[in-house]
Amino acid sequence: MQPDFGGHVPEDNLLRRVIETGPVVKNSSDLQLMLRDMYETTYGIYDHNKDRDEDLLSLVAIREGEDGSVGGHLYERIRQFDKREILKFFGLSVTEFLELPTDIANYLVELSVQKQASNHNVARDAEQQVQQQLGLFDNQPV
């Protein structure tokens, strides 16, 4: 699953309106297919409104939104390790970081965010000092 799975679910969509206002479906299989299509469209897995006739194997196909090999907590944690420079700040390898309890790993990520922000501010201040000394500073906030 993608980290933002379900975070952008619209309140209204075409399949929901069809189910709520369309004819009563008495066949359980048809209703299950409609609900599956509504779920996949709503959560951005596959848009059955646009692509209805183009994918005959949509029932069994793996969609990007469902692909566990690119999403999920493990992959998100590895991306955090890289983006937040855990190795640089704490000297932990990726496997050491992954073995930490969740609360400790979250705290290290939080500290890394603070360190990165601090380093950014120090670098920005140093750049402004150099620009001032060279007479290049334009007195506009960054």
C-alpha positions in Angstrom: 0.0 0.0 0.0 1.1 3.5 -0.7 1.7 5.7 2.4 -1.1 8.1 1.5 -3.6 5.3 0.8 -7.1 6.6 1.3 -6.0 10.1 2.1 -7.6 11.6 -0.9 -10.9 9.8 -1.0 -13.6 12.0 -2.6 -17.0 12.2 -0.9 -18.9 11.6 -4.1 -18.2 9.5 -7.2 -20.1 8.0 -10.1 -20.1 4.4 -8.9 -21.5 5.4 -5.5 -24.3 7.4 -7.2 -25.1 4.4 -9.5 -25.3 2.1 -6.5 -27.5 4.5 -4.5 -29.8 5.6 -7.3 -29.7 2.8 -9.9 -31.9 -0.3 -10.1 -31.8 -2.8 -7.3 -29.2 -5.5 -7.9 -30.6 -8.8 -6.7 -27.6 -10.9 -7.8 -24.9 -11.1 -5.1 -22.1 -11.6 -7.6 -23.1 -8.4 -9.6 -23.3 -6.4 -6.4 -19.9 -7.7 -5.3 -18.4 -6.7 -8.6 -20.0 -3.2 -8.4 -18.7 -2.7 -4.8 -15.2 -3.9 -5.8 -15.2 -1.4 -8.7 -16.4 1.3 -6.4 -13.7 0.6 -3.9 -10.9 0.4 -6.5 -12.0 3.7 -8.1 -12.5 5.5 -4.8 -9.1 4.6 -3.5 -7.3 5.3 -6.7 -6.3 1.7 -7.3 -8.0 1.6 -10.8 -10.4 4.0 -12.3 -13.3 1.9 -13.6 -15.1 5.0 -14.7 -12.5 5.8 -17.4 -10.9 2.4 -18.2 -13.9 0.1 -18.0 -13.4 -1.8 -21.3 -9.7 -1.6 -21.6 -8.7 -4.2 -19.0 -10.4 -7.5 -19.2 -8.2 -8.9 -16.3 -8.9 -6.0 -13.9 -10.3 -8.4 -11.3 -6.9 -10.2 -10.9 -4.4 -7.6 -11.9 -2.1 -6.0 -9.4 -2.4 -2.2 -9.4 0.3 0.2 -8.4 -1.8 1.3 -5.4 -1.9 -2.3 -4.1 1.7 -3.4 -4.9 3.3 -4.2 -1.6 6.7 -4.4 -3.1 6.9 -0.6 -3.5 4.9 0.6 -0.6 4.2 -0.3 3.0 5.9 0.5 6.2 9.2 -1.2 5.5 9.7 0.8 2.3 8.5 4.0 3.9 11.0 3.5 6.7 13.8 2.9 4.3 12.9 6.1 2.4 12.9 8.0 5.8 16.4 6.5 6.5 17.7 7.9 3.3 15.9 11.3 3.2 16.6 12.1 6.9 20.2 11.0 6.6 20.1 8.7 9.6 23.5 7.2 8.8 25.1 10.7 8.7 23.6 11.9 12.0 23.6 8.7 14.1 26.0 6.3 12.3 23.3 3.6 12.1 23.2 1.3 9.1 19.8 0.7 7.4 19.5 -2.7 9.1 20.3 -1.3 12.5 17.8 1.5 12.0 15.1 -1.0 10.9 15.7 -3.2 14.0 15.0 -0.3 16.4 11.6 -0.1 18.2 9.2 2.1 16.3 9.1 4.8 19.0 12.9 5.1 19.0 13.1 5.1 15.1 10.4 7.8 15.0 12.3 9.9 17.5 15.6 9.6 15.5 13.7 10.7 12.4 12.3 13.7 14.3 15.8 14.6 15.6 17.1 14.3 12.0 14.5 16.7 10.7 15.5 19.2 13.4 19.2 18.7 12.5 18.6 19.1 8.8 16.6 22.3 9.5 19.4 23.6 11.7 22.0 22.8 9.1 20.0 24.5 6.4 19.7 27.6 8.6 23.4 27.7 9.3 24.3 27.3 5.6 21.8 30.0 4.7 23.3 32.4 7.3 26.8 31.6 6.1 25.8 32.3 2.5 24.2 35.6 3.5 27.4 36.6 5.4 29.6 35.9 2.4 27.2 37.8 0.2 27.3 40.8 2.6 31.1 40.7 2.7 31.3 40.6 -1.1 28.7 43.3 -1.4 26.2 41.0 -3.2 23.5 41.0 -0.6 20.3 42.4 -1.8 18.7 42.8 1.7 15.7 40.7 0.8 14.5 37.9 3.1 15.1 34.4 1.9 
